[in-house]
Amino acid sequence: MRIDEIIQDLDERQVWARSGQKVVRKFRCTSGPRKGRVVKSASQCFAAPDVKKRAQLKRTKARLGKKIARKTKRTKRVSPASRKIQALNRATKR
């Protein structure tokens, strides 16, 4: 079975996302431990979790969660790349 066949069998949705200031294609996981998350490749939806990274992010979010949320909200509202992504993803839903 080739990678293309596996991706189509998994039915992971392709979405537009930001990588820095660039607009790129990524995948939204529809199943697996990362269900609902946007990842670079469909195979990441089923990858084993890195426990150390998970614990570090939990500590970081506990410390800076509100600050990160405010900054993210502003970026999504102001950044040209983010605004373009919103429009592209809205268009693909219809």
Biopython code that builds the backbone (N, CA, C, O; Angstrom):
import numpy as np
from Bio.PDB.StructureBuilder import StructureBuilder

atoms = [
    (1, "MET", "N", (0.845, -1.185, 0.000)),
    (1, "MET", "CA", (0.000, 0.000, 0.000)),
    (1, "MET", "C", (0.891, 1.250, 0.000)),
    (1, "MET", "O", (1.826, 1.354, 0.794)),
    (2, "ARG", "N", (0.595, 2.181, -0.887)),
    (2, "ARG", "CA", (1.394, 3.392, -0.988)),
    (2, "ARG", "C", (0.867, 4.457, -0.026)),
    (2, "ARG", "O", (-0.255, 4.370, 0.472)),
    (3, "ILE", "N", (1.699, 5.453, 0.218)),
    (3, "ILE", "CA", (1.327, 6.564, 1.116)),
    (3, "ILE", "C", (0.066, 7.272, 0.633)),
    (3, "ILE", "O", (-0.785, 7.640, 1.442)),
    (4, "ASP", "N", (-0.064, 7.467, -0.695)),
    (4, "ASP", "CA", (-1.243, 8.148, -1.245)),
    (4, "ASP", "C", (-2.523, 7.398, -0.894)),
    (4, "ASP", "O", (-3.535, 8.004, -0.543)),
    (5, "GLU", "N", (-2.465, 6.072, -0.994)),
    (5, "GLU", "CA", (-3.642, 5.246, -0.689)),
    (5, "GLU", "C", (-3.984, 5.315, 0.797)),
    (5, "GLU", "O", (-5.153, 5.379, 1.174)),
    (6, "ILE", "N", (-2.950, 5.301, 1.630)),
    (6, "ILE", "CA", (-3.166, 5.365, 3.077)),
    (6, "ILE", "C", (-3.831, 6.691, 3.442)),
    (6, "ILE", "O", (-4.782, 6.722, 4.223)),
    (7, "ILE", "N", (-3.324, 7.787, 2.871)),
    (7, "ILE", "CA", (-3.877, 9.112, 3.168)),
    (7, "ILE", "C", (-5.343, 9.186, 2.763)),
    (7, "ILE", "O", (-6.158, 9.744, 3.498)),
    (8, "GLN", "N", (-5.689, 8.633, 1.606)),
    (8, "GLN", "CA", (-7.075, 8.680, 1.160)),
    (8, "GLN", "C", (-7.957, 7.782, 2.025)),
    (8, "GLN", "O", (-9.122, 8.105, 2.260)),
    (9, "ASP", "N", (-7.415, 6.657, 2.502)),
    (9, "ASP", "CA", (-8.178, 5.769, 3.373)),
    (9, "ASP", "C", (-8.451, 6.430, 4.728)),
    (9, "ASP", "O", (-9.516, 6.239, 5.315)),
    (10, "LEU", "N", (-7.488, 7.202, 5.216)),
    (10, "LEU", "CA", (-7.636, 7.832, 6.523)),
    (10, "LEU", "C", (-8.648, 8.976, 6.497)),
    (10, "LEU", "O", (-9.241, 9.310, 7.523)),
    (11, "ASP", "N", (-8.840, 9.569, 5.332)),
    (11, "ASP", "CA", (-9.780, 10.673, 5.171)),
    (11, "ASP", "C", (-9.385, 11.885, 6.017)),
    (11, "ASP", "O", (-10.245, 12.575, 6.565)),
    (12, "GLU", "N", (-8.067, 12.139, 6.118)),
    (12, "GLU", "CA", (-7.598, 13.333, 6.818)),
    (12, "GLU", "C", (-7.869, 14.521, 5.898)),
    (12, "GLU", "O", (-7.583, 14.462, 4.703)),
    (13, "ARG", "N", (-8.412, 15.582, 6.446)),
    (13, "ARG", "CA", (-8.766, 16.739, 5.625)),
    (13, "ARG", "C", (-7.567, 17.648, 5.411)),
    (13, "ARG", "O", (-6.813, 17.927, 6.343)),
    (14, "GLN", "N", (-7.399, 18.107, 4.181)),
    (14, "GLN", "CA", (-6.339, 19.069, 3.903)),
    (14, "GLN", "C", (-6.865, 20.464, 4.207)),
    (14, "GLN", "O", (-7.985, 20.812, 3.833)),
    (15, "VAL", "N", (-6.047, 21.262, 4.890)),
    (15, "VAL", "CA", (-6.420, 22.629, 5.224)),
    (15, "VAL", "C", (-5.241, 23.551, 4.923)),
    (15, "VAL", "O", (-4.109, 23.092, 4.777)),
    (16, "TRP", "N", (-5.508, 24.829, 4.834)),
    (16, "TRP", "CA", (-4.453, 25.818, 4.692)),
    (16, "TRP", "C", (-4.030, 26.244, 6.088)),
    (16, "TRP", "O", (-4.869, 26.388, 6.977)),
    (17, "ALA", "N", (-2.723, 26.448, 6.286)),
    (17, "ALA", "CA", (-2.215, 26.864, 7.588)),
    (17, "ALA", "C", (-0.983, 27.741, 7.397)),
    (17, "ALA", "O", (-0.440, 27.850, 6.298)),
    (18, "ARG", "N", (-0.561, 28.354, 8.479)),
    (18, "ARG", "CA", (0.617, 29.205, 8.442)),
    (18, "ARG", "C", (1.843, 28.423, 8.851)),
    (18, "ARG", "O", (1.787, 27.566, 9.733)),
    (19, "SER", "N", (2.959, 28.728, 8.197)),
    (19, "SER", "CA", (4.260, 28.240, 8.620)),
    (19, "SER", "C", (5.140, 29.483, 8.584)),
    (19, "SER", "O", (5.707, 29.813, 7.542)),
    (20, "GLY", "N", (5.257, 30.171, 9.712)),
    (20, "GLY", "CA", (5.876, 31.498, 9.739)),
    (20, "GLY", "C", (4.909, 32.475, 9.103)),
    (20, "GLY", "O", (3.770, 32.606, 9.551)),
    (21, "GLN", "N", (5.355, 33.164, 8.060)),
    (21, "GLN", "CA", (4.471, 34.079, 7.341)),
    (21, "GLN", "C", (4.012, 33.485, 6.014)),
    (21, "GLN", "O", (3.341, 34.158, 5.231)),
    (22, "LYS", "N", (4.374, 32.209, 5.755)),
    (22, "LYS", "CA", (3.966, 31.547, 4.516)),
    (22, "LYS", "C", (2.659, 30.803, 4.711)),
    (22, "LYS", "O", (2.350, 30.360, 5.817)),
    (23, "VAL", "N", (1.889, 30.666, 3.639)),
    (23, "VAL", "CA", (0.652, 29.896, 3.659)),
    (23, "VAL", "C", (0.945, 28.544, 3.013)),
    (23, "VAL", "O", (1.369, 28.484, 1.859)),
    (24, "VAL", "N", (0.719, 27.453, 3.762)),
    (24, "VAL", "CA", (1.026, 26.107, 3.277)),
    (24, "VAL", "C", (-0.148, 25.165, 3.500)),
    (24, "VAL", "O", (-1.063, 25.472, 4.265)),
    (25, "ARG", "N", (-0.119, 24.007, 2.823)),
    (25, "ARG", "CA", (-1.145, 22.985, 3.005)),
    (25, "ARG", "C", (-0.743, 22.078, 4.164)),
    (25, "ARG", "O", (0.408, 21.651, 4.254)),
    (26, "LYS", "N", (-1.691, 21.786, 5.045)),
    (26, "LYS", "CA", (-1.455, 20.849, 6.141)),
    (26, "LYS", "C", (-2.659, 19.936, 6.254)),
    (26, "LYS", "O", (-3.573, 20.013, 5.432)),
    (27, "PHE", "N", (-2.674, 19.068, 7.264)),
    (27, "PHE", "CA", (-3.749, 18.101, 7.453)),
    (27, "PHE", "C", (-4.410, 18.286, 8.807)),
    (27, "PHE", "O", (-3.732, 18.526, 9.806)),
    (28, "ARG", "N", (-5.738, 18.173, 8.844)),
    (28, "ARG", "CA", (-6.468, 18.171, 10.105)),
    (28, "ARG", "C", (-6.779, 16.718, 10.430)),
    (28, "ARG", "O", (-7.427, 16.026, 9.644)),
    (29, "CYS", "N", (-6.321, 16.258, 11.579)),
    (29, "CYS", "CA", (-6.521, 14.861, 11.981)),
    (29, "CYS", "C", (-7.996, 14.617, 12.293)),
    (29, "CYS", "O", (-8.598, 15.351, 13.077)),
    (30, "THR", "N", (-8.576, 13.585, 11.678)),
    (30, "THR", "CA", (-9.978, 13.240, 11.948)),
    (30, "THR", "C", (-10.082, 12.041, 12.880)),
    (30, "THR", "O", (-11.171, 11.669, 13.317)),
    (31, "SER", "N", (-8.918, 11.434, 13.181)),
    (31, "SER", "CA", (-8.895, 10.309, 14.118)),
    (31, "SER", "C", (-7.492, 10.205, 14.706)),
    (31, "SER", "O", (-6.583, 10.935, 14.310)),
    (32, "GLY", "N", (-7.333, 9.297, 15.645)),
    (32, "GLY", "CA", (-6.036, 9.123, 16.286)),
    (32, "GLY", "C", (-5.900, 9.993, 17.516)),
    (32, "GLY", "O", (-6.809, 10.755, 17.844)),
    (33, "PRO", "N", (-4.762, 9.885, 18.206)),
    (33, "PRO", "CA", (-4.569, 10.652, 19.441)),
    (33, "PRO", "C", (-4.517, 12.164, 19.233)),
    (33, "PRO", "O", (-4.695, 12.922, 20.187)),
    (34, "ARG", "N", (-4.277, 12.608, 18.008)),
    (34, "ARG", "CA", (-4.207, 14.043, 17.718)),
    (34, "ARG", "C", (-5.457, 14.535, 16.986)),
    (34, "ARG", "O", (-5.386, 15.496, 16.220)),
    (35, "LYS", "N", (-6.578, 13.895, 17.213)),
    (35, "LYS", "CA", (-7.829, 14.248, 16.540)),
    (35, "LYS", "C", (-8.146, 15.734, 16.727)),
    (35, "LYS", "O", (-8.145, 16.254, 17.842)),
    (36, "GLY", "N", (-8.420, 16.408, 15.588)),
    (36, "GLY", "CA", (-8.767, 17.820, 15.624)),
    (36, "GLY", "C", (-7.587, 18.749, 15.434)),
    (36, "GLY", "O", (-7.776, 19.939, 15.183)),
    (37, "ARG", "N", (-6.374, 18.233, 15.549)),
    (37, "ARG", "CA", (-5.185, 19.075, 15.416)),
    (37, "ARG", "C", (-4.737, 19.198, 13.978)),
    (37, "ARG", "O", (-4.986, 18.305, 13.169)),
    (38, "VAL", "N", (-4.081, 20.295, 13.652)),
    (38, "VAL", "CA", (-3.513, 20.497, 12.320)),
    (38, "VAL", "C", (-2.046, 20.097, 12.387)),
    (38, "VAL", "O", (-1.290, 20.611, 13.211)),
    (39, "VAL", "N", (-1.645, 19.164, 11.503)),
    (39, "VAL", "CA", (-0.278, 18.658, 11.490)),
    (39, "VAL", "C", (0.307, 18.717, 10.084)),
    (39, "VAL", "O", (-0.427, 18.839, 9.104)),
    (40, "LYS", "N", (1.620, 18.630, 9.992)),
    (40, "LYS", "CA", (2.323, 18.756, 8.715)),
    (40, "LYS", "C", (2.023, 17.595, 7.774)),
    (40, "LYS", "O", (1.802, 17.807, 6.582)),
    (41, "SER", "N", (2.014, 16.371, 8.298)),
    (41, "SER", "CA", (1.729, 15.211, 7.455)),
    (41, "SER", "C", (0.691, 14.324, 8.131)),
    (41, "SER", "O", (0.596, 14.292, 9.358)),
    (42, "ALA", "N", (-0.077, 13.613, 7.335)),
    (42, "ALA", "CA", (-1.167, 12.787, 7.860)),
    (42, "ALA", "C", (-0.656, 11.678, 8.780)),
    (42, "ALA", "O", (-1.376, 11.241, 9.677)),
    (43, "SER", "N", (0.563, 11.225, 8.567)),
    (43, "SER", "CA", (1.113, 10.144, 9.397)),
    (43, "SER", "C", (1.327, 10.596, 10.846)),
    (43, "SER", "O", (1.381, 9.762, 11.749)),
    (44, "GLN", "N", (1.447, 11.900, 11.072)),
    (44, "GLN", "CA", (1.647, 12.409, 12.429)),
    (44, "GLN", "C", (0.422, 12.214, 13.314)),
    (44, "GLN", "O", (0.542, 12.238, 14.539)),
    (45, "CYS", "N", (-0.746, 12.021, 12.724)),
    (45, "CYS", "CA", (-1.975, 11.833, 13.503)),
    (45, "CYS", "C", (-1.901, 10.582, 14.373)),
    (45, "CYS", "O", (-2.570, 10.493, 15.402)),
    (46, "PHE", "N", (-1.090, 9.623, 13.956)),
    (46, "PHE", "CA", (-1.008, 8.347, 14.668)),
    (46, "PHE", "C", (0.356, 8.105, 15.298)),
    (46, "PHE", "O", (0.621, 7.009, 15.792)),
    (47, "ALA", "N", (1.224, 9.109, 15.288)),
    (47, "ALA", "CA", (2.554, 8.966, 15.868)),
    (47, "ALA", "C", (2.456, 8.872, 17.389)),
    (47, "ALA", "O", (1.540, 9.425, 17.999)),
    (48, "ALA", "N", (3.412, 8.165, 17.991)),
    (48, "ALA", "CA", (3.446, 8.037, 19.444)),
    (48, "ALA", "C", (3.744, 9.396, 20.060)),
    (48, "ALA", "O", (4.566, 10.145, 19.532)),
    (49, "PRO", "N", (3.085, 9.725, 21.173)),
    (49, "PRO", "CA", (3.326, 11.033, 21.797)),
    (49, "PRO", "C", (4.706, 11.113, 22.446)),
    (49, "PRO", "O", (5.198, 10.127, 22.996)),
    (50, "ASP", "N", (5.323, 12.284, 22.379)),
    (50, "ASP", "CA", (6.589, 12.533, 23.058)),
    (50, "ASP", "C", (6.226, 13.060, 24.447)),
    (50, "ASP", "O", (5.817, 14.212, 24.590)),
    (51, "VAL", "N", (6.373, 12.231, 25.448)),
    (51, "VAL", "CA", (5.926, 12.536, 26.808)),
    (51, "VAL", "C", (6.643, 13.760, 27.376)),
    (51, "VAL", "O", (6.032, 14.570, 28.074)),
    (52, "LYS", "N", (7.925, 13.896, 27.082)),
    (52, "LYS", "CA", (8.699, 15.022, 27.608)),
    (52, "LYS", "C", (8.183, 16.347, 27.036)),
    (52, "LYS", "O", (8.026, 17.324, 27.768)),
    (53, "LYS", "N", (7.921, 16.375, 25.726)),
    (53, "LYS", "CA", (7.408, 17.588, 25.090)),
    (53, "LYS", "C", (6.014, 17.925, 25.610)),
    (53, "LYS", "O", (5.688, 19.094, 25.815)),
    (54, "ARG", "N", (5.199, 16.905, 25.820)),
    (54, "ARG", "CA", (3.835, 17.107, 26.313)),
    (54, "ARG", "C", (3.852, 17.742, 27.703)),
    (54, "ARG", "O", (3.079, 18.658, 27.983)),
    (55, "ALA", "N", (4.741, 17.250, 28.573)),
    (55, "ALA", "CA", (4.850, 17.780, 29.937)),
    (55, "ALA", "C", (5.367, 19.219, 29.915)),
    (55, "ALA", "O", (4.899, 20.065, 30.677)),
    (56, "GLN", "N", (6.342, 19.492, 29.032)),
    (56, "GLN", "CA", (6.908, 20.843, 28.931)),
    (56, "GLN", "C", (5.854, 21.842, 28.468)),
    (56, "GLN", "O", (5.768, 22.946, 29.007)),
    (57, "LEU", "N", (5.054, 21.465, 27.473)),
    (57, "LEU", "CA", (4.009, 22.353, 26.975)),
    (57, "LEU", "C", (2.952, 22.611, 28.048)),
    (57, "LEU", "O", (2.427, 23.720, 28.156)),
    (58, "LYS", "N", (2.645, 21.595, 28.831)),
    (58, "LYS", "CA", (1.663, 21.750, 29.908)),
    (58, "LYS", "C", (2.143, 22.790, 30.922)),
    (58, "LYS", "O", (1.361, 23.619, 31.386)),
    (59, "ARG", "N", (3.441, 22.740, 31.265)),
    (59, "ARG", "CA", (4.021, 23.715, 32.200)),
    (59, "ARG", "C", (4.029, 25.120, 31.589)),
    (59, "ARG", "O", (3.709, 26.100, 32.261)),
    (60, "THR", "N", (4.397, 25.204, 30.317)),
    (60, "THR", "CA", (4.457, 26.499, 29.635)),
    (60, "THR", "C", (3.081, 27.133, 29.550)),
    (60, "THR", "O", (2.932, 28.328, 29.804)),
    (61, "LYS", "N", (2.068, 26.340, 29.193)),
    (61, "LYS", "CA", (0.709, 26.874, 29.091)),
    (61, "LYS", "C", (0.175, 27.306, 30.444)),
    (61, "LYS", "O", (-0.568, 28.284, 30.529)),
    (62, "ALA", "N", (0.538, 26.594, 31.503)),
    (62, "ALA", "CA", (0.100, 26.969, 32.843)),
    (62, "ALA", "C", (0.705, 28.318, 33.224)),
    (62, "ALA", "O", (0.070, 29.115, 33.915)),
    (63, "ARG", "N", (1.923, 28.570, 32.778)),
    (63, "ARG", "CA", (2.642, 29.804, 33.119)),
    (63, "ARG", "C", (2.248, 30.969, 32.219)),
    (63, "ARG", "O", (2.072, 32.091, 32.692)),
    (64, "LEU", "N", (2.108, 30.701, 30.914)),
    (64, "LEU", "CA", (1.922, 31.781, 29.939)),
    (64, "LEU", "C", (0.631, 31.695, 29.135)),
    (64, "LEU", "O", (0.475, 32.411, 28.145)),
    (65, "GLY", "N", (-0.284, 30.841, 29.537)),
    (65, "GLY", "CA", (-1.490, 30.593, 28.751)),
    (65, "GLY", "C", (-2.250, 31.823, 28.315)),
    (65, "GLY", "O", (-2.575, 31.958, 27.135)),
    (66, "LYS", "N", (-2.547, 32.740, 29.251)),
    (66, "LYS", "CA", (-3.327, 33.945, 28.944)),
    (66, "LYS", "C", (-2.565, 34.843, 27.969)),
    (66, "LYS", "O", (-3.152, 35.399, 27.041)),
    (67, "LYS", "N", (-1.269, 34.979, 28.183)),
    (67, "LYS", "CA", (-0.428, 35.827, 27.335)),
    (67, "LYS", "C", (-0.386, 35.276, 25.906)),
    (67, "LYS", "O", (-0.502, 36.033, 24.942)),
    (68, "ILE", "N", (-0.222, 33.961, 25.776)),
    (68, "ILE", "CA", (-0.186, 33.304, 24.466)),
    (68, "ILE", "C", (-1.524, 33.482, 23.755)),
    (68, "ILE", "O", (-1.563, 33.752, 22.554)),
    (69, "ALA", "N", (-2.612, 33.332, 24.490)),
    (69, "ALA", "CA", (-3.950, 33.456, 23.913)),
    (69, "ALA", "C", (-4.187, 34.856, 23.360)),
    (69, "ALA", "O", (-4.732, 35.008, 22.267)),
    (70, "ARG", "N", (-3.777, 35.882, 24.111)),
    (70, "ARG", "CA", (-3.933, 37.268, 23.643)),
    (70, "ARG", "C", (-3.119, 37.519, 22.385)),
    (70, "ARG", "O", (-3.605, 38.133, 21.435)),
    (71, "LYS", "N", (-1.880, 37.044, 22.381)),
    (71, "LYS", "CA", (-0.989, 37.261, 21.242)),
    (71, "LYS", "C", (-1.514, 36.526, 20.005)),
    (71, "LYS", "O", (-1.469, 37.064, 18.899)),
    (72, "THR", "N", (-2.005, 35.311, 20.187)),
    (72, "THR", "CA", (-2.548, 34.513, 19.088)),
    (72, "THR", "C", (-3.786, 35.178, 18.504)),
    (72, "THR", "O", (-3.959, 35.234, 17.286)),
    (73, "LYS", "N", (-4.646, 35.681, 19.387)),
    (73, "LYS", "CA", (-5.875, 36.346, 18.956)),
    (73, "LYS", "C", (-5.556, 37.563, 18.094)),
    (73, "LYS", "O", (-6.196, 37.792, 17.068)),
    (74, "ARG", "N", (-4.559, 38.341, 18.519)),
    (74, "ARG", "CA", (-4.160, 39.528, 17.761)),
    (74, "ARG", "C", (-3.565, 39.129, 16.412)),
    (74, "ARG", "O", (-3.890, 39.737, 15.392)),
    (75, "THR", "N", (-2.703, 38.121, 16.393)),
    (75, "THR", "CA", (-2.077, 37.661, 15.154)),
    (75, "THR", "C", (-3.123, 37.219, 14.149)),
    (75, "THR", "O", (-3.042, 37.569, 12.972)),
    (76, "LYS", "N", (-4.110, 36.450, 14.605)),
    (76, "LYS", "CA", (-5.155, 35.945, 13.711)),
    (76, "LYS", "C", (-6.009, 37.075, 13.141)),
    (76, "LYS", "O", (-6.545, 36.967, 12.038)),
    (77, "ARG", "N", (-6.127, 38.143, 13.895)),
    (77, "ARG", "CA", (-6.930, 39.276, 13.449)),
    (77, "ARG", "C", (-6.152, 40.217, 12.523)),
    (77, "ARG", "O", (-6.737, 40.817, 11.621)),
    (78, "VAL", "N", (-4.839, 40.349, 12.738)),
    (78, "VAL", "CA", (-4.042, 41.364, 12.065)),
    (78, "VAL", "C", (-3.163, 40.827, 10.929)),
    (78, "VAL", "O", (-3.056, 41.464, 9.881)),
    (79, "SER", "N", (-2.546, 39.686, 11.123)),
    (79, "SER", "CA", (-1.575, 39.157, 10.163)),
    (79, "SER", "C", (-2.199, 38.878, 8.793)),
    (79, "SER", "O", (-3.223, 38.199, 8.713)),
    (80, "PRO", "N", (-1.598, 39.390, 7.714)),
    (80, "PRO", "CA", (-2.133, 39.146, 6.368)),
    (80, "PRO", "C", (-2.205, 37.661, 6.028)),
    (80, "PRO", "O", (-3.158, 37.210, 5.393)),
    (81, "ALA", "N", (-1.193, 36.900, 6.455)),
    (81, "ALA", "CA", (-1.173, 35.452, 6.184)),
    (81, "ALA", "C", (-2.341, 34.761, 6.875)),
    (81, "ALA", "O", (-2.999, 33.910, 6.277)),
    (82, "SER", "N", (-2.603, 35.120, 8.129)),
    (82, "SER", "CA", (-3.701, 34.515, 8.887)),
    (82, "SER", "C", (-5.057, 34.846, 8.275)),
    (82, "SER", "O", (-5.951, 34.002, 8.225)),
    (83, "ARG", "N", (-5.197, 36.089, 7.810)),
    (83, "ARG", "CA", (-6.465, 36.502, 7.199)),
    (83, "ARG", "C", (-6.693, 35.757, 5.883)),
    (83, "ARG", "O", (-7.821, 35.380, 5.564)),
    (84, "LYS", "N", (-5.625, 35.551, 5.129)),
    (84, "LYS", "CA", (-5.715, 34.822, 3.862)),
    (84, "LYS", "C", (-6.116, 33.363, 4.127)),
    (84, "LYS", "O", (-6.936, 32.799, 3.402)),
    (85, "ILE", "N", (-5.541, 32.768, 5.156)),
    (85, "ILE", "CA", (-5.848, 31.378, 5.533)),
    (85, "ILE", "C", (-7.316, 31.229, 5.907)),
    (85, "ILE", "O", (-7.970, 30.269, 5.498)),
    (86, "GLN", "N", (-7.833, 32.176, 6.682)),
    (86, "GLN", "CA", (-9.240, 32.129, 7.077)),
    (86, "GLN", "C", (-10.141, 32.133, 5.859)),
    (86, "GLN", "O", (-11.116, 31.384, 5.797)),
    (87, "ALA", "N", (-9.816, 32.977, 4.892)),
    (87, "ALA", "CA", (-10.620, 33.070, 3.667)),
    (87, "ALA", "C", (-10.525, 31.778, 2.854)),
    (87, "ALA", "O", (-11.534, 31.285, 2.350)),
    (88, "LEU", "N", (-9.318, 31.233, 2.728)),
    (88, "LEU", "CA", (-9.123, 29.995, 1.949)),
    (88, "LEU", "C", (-9.856, 28.816, 2.585)),
    (88, "LEU", "O", (-10.501, 28.037, 1.883)),
    (89, "ASN", "N", (-9.763, 28.681, 3.905)),
    (89, "ASN", "CA", (-10.422, 27.567, 4.592)),
    (89, "ASN", "C", (-11.939, 27.728, 4.580)),
    (89, "ASN", "O", (-12.662, 26.732, 4.537)),
    (90, "ARG", "N", (-12.427, 28.952, 4.618)),
    (90, "ARG", "CA", (-13.861, 29.193, 4.522)),
    (90, "ARG", "C", (-14.372, 28.771, 3.141)),
    (90, "ARG", "O", (-15.452, 28.193, 3.015)),
    (91, "ALA", "N", (-13.576, 29.070, 2.112)),
    (91, "ALA", "CA", (-13.958, 28.744, 0.735)),
    (91, "ALA", "C", (-13.983, 27.232, 0.492)),
    (91, "ALA", "O", (-14.826, 26.749, -0.265)),
    (92, "THR", "N", (-13.078, 26.480, 1.118)),
    (92, "THR", "CA", (-13.014, 25.036, 0.913)),
    (92, "THR", "C", (-14.135, 24.295, 1.648)),
    (92, "THR", "O", (-14.481, 23.174, 1.275)),
    (93, "LYS", "N", (-14.702, 24.910, 2.689)),
    (93, "LYS", "CA", (-15.806, 24.282, 3.422)),
    (93, "LYS", "C", (-17.069, 24.188, 2.570)),
    (93, "LYS", "O", (-17.823, 23.219, 2.655)),
    (94, "ARG", "N", (-17.280, 25.205, 1.753)),
    (94, "ARG", "CA", (-18.525, 25.293, 0.970)),
    (94, "ARG", "C", (-18.534, 24.367, -0.204)),
    (94, "ARG", "O", (-19.510, 24.329, -0.953)),
]
sb = StructureBuilder()
sb.init_structure("model")
sb.init_model(0)
sb.init_chain("A")
sb.init_seg("    ")
for serial, (resi, resn, name, xyz) in enumerate(atoms, 1):
    if name == "N":
        sb.init_residue(resn, " ", resi, " ")
    sb.init_atom(name, np.array(xyz, "f"), 0.0, 1.0, " ", f" {name:<3s}", serial, name[0])
structure = sb.get_structure()
